[in-house]
């Protein structure tokens, strides 16, 4: 693989288990030596691992103070106060880390990741297993870090989360299969897709669509989602439906979903 992440940019790593997402993050953080190639990181790195990396019997404040001292920071308490406010857990600073909910523990782990003010932030599945409210808070923190100009690389299995957070999306399966903006990825792939809105149940007209040599068709309610070889197939599709007796109200272009693109790429790999 070969890619870069700019200041103020979020790049999401998508891929099945074993694809190399965590390995990539660990190499970038210096925990694993690459078997080949080069890594260049312009600035200090903060890594959020899958496990929070906190000592359960120590308070949140003492956890963070310990990491601040390990980083060699002067005035550790100043840095601890800054990140406690940043992640919104200042009111729980005196609590043992082991007594926090999973969501609060993840925010405390983000504070640990940011204690030395890194310009490059690596996040390994930061919202995995969190309830919707806690996951929302973590995503808001990631967006705030982007606004601060940090370069952020985040690994996730959540496609909707990747679309919401990321400026660009990388799809991996032991190698880099694709890397681009979500909108561009969804326009890639063979053929084109159109959405045809008809009166009545669309399922009645699936046979007529197949006679127009559509590569794929799905019917739901009054909606047909059709994949064609190219744009020249659209008039043939409309002609076949009208000839069969369908009353068409709309014909609209329809991009693939990110899930479609992901499954196509990972399946091919």
C-alpha positions as CSV (number, residue, x, y, z in Angstrom):
1,X,0.0,0.0,0.0
2,X,1.0,3.6,-0.5
3,X,-1.0,6.6,0.9
4,X,-0.7,9.9,2.8
5,X,-2.9,11.7,5.3
6,X,-2.8,15.5,5.3
7,X,-3.2,17.9,8.2
8,X,-6.9,18.5,8.9
9,X,-7.9,15.3,7.1
10,X,-9.6,12.1,8.3
11,X,-8.9,8.9,6.4
12,X,-10.9,5.8,7.3
13,X,-9.5,2.3,7.0
14,X,-12.1,-0.3,6.0
15,X,-11.6,-4.0,5.6
16,X,-12.6,-7.4,7.0
17,X,-10.9,-8.9,10.0
18,X,-7.3,-9.8,9.1
19,X,-7.2,-7.2,6.3
20,X,-4.2,-5.4,7.9
21,X,-5.9,-2.4,9.5
22,X,-4.5,-2.8,13.0
23,X,-1.1,-3.9,11.6
24,X,-1.0,-0.7,9.5
25,X,-1.7,1.5,12.6
26,X,0.9,-0.3,14.7
27,X,3.5,0.1,12.0
28,X,2.7,3.8,11.7
29,X,3.0,4.1,15.5
30,X,6.4,2.4,15.5
31,X,5.2,-0.7,17.4
32,X,5.9,-3.1,14.5
33,X,8.8,-2.8,12.0
34,X,7.6,-2.9,8.4
35,X,8.9,-5.9,6.4
36,X,9.5,-3.5,3.5
37,X,9.0,0.1,2.4
38,X,9.2,3.4,4.3
39,X,7.0,5.3,6.7
40,X,7.4,9.1,7.2
41,X,5.4,10.8,10.0
42,X,5.7,14.6,10.3
43,X,5.1,15.2,14.0
44,X,4.4,13.3,17.2
45,X,1.9,10.4,17.0
46,X,-1.0,9.5,19.3
47,X,-2.4,5.9,19.2
48,X,-5.7,4.8,20.5
49,X,-5.6,1.0,20.7
50,X,-8.6,-1.3,20.8
51,X,-8.1,-1.8,24.5
52,X,-8.3,1.5,26.5
53,X,-4.8,1.0,28.0
54,X,-5.7,2.4,31.4
55,X,-4.8,1.1,34.9
56,X,-8.2,0.2,36.4
57,X,-7.2,0.8,40.1
58,X,-5.7,4.3,39.4
59,X,-7.9,7.4,39.1
60,X,-8.4,8.9,35.7
61,X,-6.2,11.9,36.7
62,X,-3.4,9.7,37.9
63,X,-3.5,7.6,34.8
64,X,-3.1,10.7,32.6
65,X,-0.5,12.2,34.9
66,X,1.5,9.0,34.6
67,X,1.3,9.1,30.8
68,X,2.3,12.8,30.7
69,X,5.4,12.0,32.7
70,X,6.2,9.0,30.5
71,X,6.1,11.4,27.5
72,X,8.5,13.7,29.4
73,X,6.1,16.6,29.5
74,X,6.9,19.5,31.8
75,X,4.0,20.6,34.1
76,X,2.1,17.3,33.7
77,X,-1.0,18.6,35.6
78,X,-1.5,21.4,33.1
79,X,-1.6,18.8,30.3
80,X,-3.9,16.6,32.3
81,X,-6.4,19.4,32.9
82,X,-6.3,20.3,29.2
83,X,-7.2,16.9,27.9
84,X,-9.8,16.2,30.7
85,X,-11.7,19.3,29.5
86,X,-11.2,18.4,25.9
87,X,-12.8,15.0,26.2
88,X,-15.4,16.0,28.8
89,X,-14.5,13.8,31.7
90,X,-13.1,16.4,34.2
91,X,-15.9,15.7,36.6
92,X,-14.8,12.0,36.8
93,X,-11.1,12.7,37.1
94,X,-11.0,11.3,40.7
95,X,-12.8,8.1,39.9
96,X,-10.9,4.8,39.4
97,X,-10.7,4.1,35.7
98,X,-12.1,0.6,36.3
99,X,-15.4,2.1,37.6
100,X,-16.1,4.1,34.4
101,X,-18.7,3.0,31.8
102,X,-17.3,1.8,28.5
103,X,-18.1,5.1,26.9
104,X,-16.4,7.2,29.6
105,X,-13.4,4.8,29.6
106,X,-13.0,5.3,25.8
107,X,-13.1,9.1,26.3
108,X,-10.4,8.8,29.0
109,X,-8.4,6.6,26.6
110,X,-8.7,9.4,24.0
111,X,-7.4,11.8,26.6
112,X,-4.4,9.5,27.1
113,X,-3.9,9.5,23.3
114,X,-3.9,13.3,23.2
115,X,-2.0,14.1,26.4
116,X,1.2,15.0,24.4
117,X,-0.7,17.1,21.8
118,X,0.1,14.8,18.8
119,X,-0.3,16.2,15.3
120,X,-0.9,12.7,13.9
121,X,-3.7,10.6,15.6
122,X,-4.2,6.9,14.9
123,X,-7.5,5.4,16.1
124,X,-8.2,1.7,16.1
125,X,-12.0,1.1,16.1
126,X,-12.7,4.0,18.5
127,X,-16.5,3.4,18.8
128,X,-16.6,-0.4,18.8
129,X,-19.0,-1.7,21.4
130,X,-20.2,1.8,22.5
131,X,-23.9,2.7,22.9
132,X,-25.2,5.3,20.3
133,X,-24.8,8.3,22.6
134,X,-21.2,7.4,23.6
135,X,-20.3,6.7,19.9
136,X,-21.7,10.1,18.9
137,X,-19.5,11.8,21.6
138,X,-16.4,10.0,20.3
139,X,-17.2,11.0,16.7
140,X,-17.7,14.6,17.7
141,X,-14.2,14.5,19.4
142,X,-12.7,13.1,16.1
143,X,-14.3,16.0,14.1
144,X,-13.0,18.5,16.7
145,X,-9.5,17.1,16.2
146,X,-9.8,17.5,12.5
147,X,-10.8,21.1,12.9
148,X,-7.7,21.6,15.0
149,X,-5.7,20.5,11.9
150,X,-4.6,17.1,13.1
151,X,-4.0,14.3,10.6
152,X,-6.3,11.4,11.6
153,X,-6.3,7.8,10.5
154,X,-9.2,5.8,11.9
155,X,-9.9,2.1,11.5
156,X,-13.6,1.1,11.6
157,X,-16.0,-1.6,10.6
158,X,-18.9,0.9,10.6
159,X,-19.5,2.1,7.0
160,X,-21.9,4.8,7.9
161,X,-19.4,6.1,10.4
162,X,-16.7,6.1,7.8
163,X,-18.9,8.1,5.4
164,X,-19.7,10.7,8.1
165,X,-16.2,11.2,9.4
166,X,-13.8,10.6,6.6
167,X,-12.6,12.9,3.9
168,X,-11.3,9.8,2.1
169,X,-11.8,6.1,2.6
170,X,-9.2,3.4,2.1
171,X,-10.4,-0.2,1.5
172,X,-7.9,-2.9,2.5
173,X,-7.6,-6.6,2.2
174,X,-3.9,-7.3,2.8
175,X,-3.3,-4.7,0.2
176,X,-4.8,-1.3,-0.6
177,X,-7.8,-1.9,-3.0
178,X,-9.1,1.6,-3.2
179,X,-8.6,5.1,-1.7
180,X,-10.8,8.1,-2.5
181,X,-13.7,10.2,-1.4
182,X,-16.9,8.3,-0.7
183,X,-18.8,10.0,-3.5
184,X,-16.1,9.0,-6.0
185,X,-15.9,5.4,-4.8
186,X,-19.7,5.1,-5.1
187,X,-19.5,6.1,-8.8
188,X,-16.9,3.5,-9.6
189,X,-17.6,0.0,-10.8
190,X,-19.0,-1.7,-14.0
191,X,-22.1,-0.2,-15.7
192,X,-24.5,2.4,-14.3
193,X,-27.4,2.2,-11.9
194,X,-30.8,3.9,-12.3
195,X,-33.8,4.1,-10.1
196,X,-37.2,3.7,-11.9
197,X,-40.3,4.8,-10.0
198,X,-43.5,3.1,-11.3
199,X,-47.2,3.2,-10.3
200,X,-48.2,0.1,-8.3
201,X,-45.9,-2.8,-7.3
202,X,-42.6,-2.7,-9.0
203,X,-42.1,-6.4,-8.7
204,X,-44.7,-6.9,-11.6
205,X,-42.1,-5.5,-14.0
206,X,-39.0,-7.4,-13.1
207,X,-39.4,-9.7,-16.0
208,X,-39.7,-6.8,-18.5
209,X,-36.5,-5.3,-17.0
210,X,-34.6,-8.5,-17.5
211,X,-35.7,-8.7,-21.1
212,X,-34.0,-5.3,-21.5
213,X,-30.7,-7.1,-20.7
214,X,-30.2,-5.5,-17.3
215,X,-27.3,-6.8,-15.4
216,X,-29.2,-6.7,-12.1
217,X,-32.6,-5.6,-10.8
218,X,-34.1,-5.1,-7.4
219,X,-37.8,-4.3,-6.7
220,X,-39.2,-2.7,-3.6
221,X,-42.7,-1.1,-3.4
222,X,-43.0,1.1,-6.4
223,X,-39.2,1.3,-7.0
224,X,-37.0,-0.6,-9.4
225,X,-33.2,-0.4,-8.9
226,X,-31.6,-1.5,-12.1
227,X,-27.9,-2.0,-13.2
228,X,-27.2,-1.5,-16.9
229,X,-24.2,-2.0,-19.0
230,X,-24.0,1.7,-20.0
231,X,-26.1,4.8,-20.5
232,X,-27.3,3.5,-23.9
233,X,-29.3,0.9,-22.1
234,X,-31.6,3.5,-20.4
235,X,-33.9,4.1,-23.5
236,X,-34.2,0.4,-24.0
237,X,-35.1,-0.1,-20.4
238,X,-37.9,2.5,-20.6
239,X,-39.1,1.2,-23.9
240,X,-39.4,-2.4,-22.5
241,X,-41.3,-1.2,-19.4
242,X,-43.7,0.9,-21.3
243,X,-44.3,-1.9,-23.8
244,X,-45.1,-4.3,-20.9
245,X,-47.7,-1.8,-19.6
246,X,-45.8,-0.1,-16.8
247,X,-46.6,3.5,-15.9
248,X,-43.3,5.3,-15.2
249,X,-43.2,8.4,-13.1
250,X,-39.5,9.0,-12.7
251,X,-36.1,7.6,-14.0
252,X,-33.2,8.8,-11.8
253,X,-29.5,8.0,-11.6
254,X,-28.6,6.0,-8.6
255,X,-25.0,5.8,-7.2
256,X,-23.9,2.6,-5.5
257,X,-23.8,2.6,-1.8
258,X,-20.5,2.5,0.0
259,X,-21.5,-1.0,1.1
260,X,-22.0,-2.1,-2.5
261,X,-18.5,-0.8,-3.4
262,X,-16.9,-2.4,-0.3
263,X,-18.5,-5.8,-0.9
264,X,-17.6,-5.7,-4.6
265,X,-13.9,-4.9,-3.9
266,X,-13.5,-7.2,-0.9
267,X,-15.3,-10.0,-2.8
268,X,-13.1,-9.6,-5.8
269,X,-10.0,-9.7,-3.6
